[in-house]
Amino acid sequence: MAELVDISERVERALESLRPYLEADGGNISLVEVTKEHHVKVKLHGACADCEMIHMTMKGGVEQAIRQAAPEVVKVEAINWNSA
């Protein structure tokens, strides 16, 4: 359990570093959960929730920042965005 708290704290710091950029475009992101399988679930807010460029933001920004902060993360997904 302590390991998940540590991962969550590092993921939260990674998201905090991205927030100014997301907020500048009218959006935001929040951490929902880090599972025991090291899957990170986030929620997109505001303009991010229906942005046409969110795929690039998720892969090139969010996922990259999270994996840099917590390399043990296996998967990053937005619970309110269909990546298909």
For each residue, the residues with C-beta under 8 A, 3 or more apart:
1: 4 5
2: 5 6
3: 6 7
4: 1 7 8 34 36
5: 1 2 8 9
6: 2 3 9 10
7: 3 4 10 11 34 38 40 70 72 73
8: 4 5 11 12 31 34
9: 5 6 12 13
10: 6 7 13 14 69 70
11: 7 8 14 15 31 34 40 66 69 70 73
12: 8 9 15 16 31
13: 9 10 16 17 69
14: 10 11 17 18 65 66 68 69 70
15: 11 12 18 19 29 30 31 42 62 65 66
16: 12 13 19
17: 13 14 65
18: 14 15 21 22 29 61 62 65
19: 15 16 22 23 28 29
20: 23 24
21: 18 24 25 61
22: 18 19 25 27 28 29 48 57
23: 19 20 26 27 28
24: 20 21
25: 21 22 47 48 51
26: 23 46 47
27: 22 23 44 45 46 47 48 49 51
28: 19 22 23 44 45 46 48
29: 15 18 19 22 42 43 44 45 48 62 78
30: 15 42 43 45
31: 8 11 12 15 34 40 41 42
32: 41 42 43 79
33: 40 41
34: 4 7 8 11 31 38 39 40 41 73
35: 38 39 41
36: 4
37: 74 75
38: 7 34 35 70 72 73 74 75
39: 34 35 73 74 75 76 77
40: 7 11 31 33 34 66 70 73 75 76 77
41: 31 32 33 34 35 77 78 79
42: 15 29 30 31 32 62 76 77 78 79
43: 29 30 32 78 79 80
44: 27 28 29 48 49 54 78 80 81
45: 27 28 29 30 48 49
46: 26 27 28 49
47: 25 26 27 50 51
48: 22 25 27 28 29 44 45 51 54 57
49: 27 44 45 46 54 80 81
50: 47 54
51: 25 27 47 48 54 57
52:
53: 56 57
54: 44 48 49 50 51 57 58 78 81
55: 58 59 83
56: 53 59 60 61
57: 22 48 51 53 54 60 61 62
58: 54 55 61 62 63 76 78 81 83
59: 55 56 62 63 64
60: 56 57 63 64
61: 18 21 56 57 58 64 65
62: 15 18 29 42 57 58 59 65 66 76 78
63: 58 59 60 66 67 76
64: 59 60 61 67 68
65: 14 15 17 18 61 62 68 69
66: 11 14 15 40 62 63 69 70 73 76
67: 63 64 70 71 73 76
68: 14 64 65 71
69: 10 11 13 14 65 66
70: 7 10 11 14 38 40 66 67 73
71: 67 68
72: 7 38
73: 7 11 34 38 39 40 66 67 70 76
74: 37 38 39
75: 37 38 39 40
76: 39 40 42 58 62 63 66 67 73
77: 39 40 41 42 83
78: 29 41 42 43 44 54 58 62 81 83
79: 32 41 42 43
80: 43 44 49
81: 44 49 54 58 78
82:
83: 55 58 77 78
84:
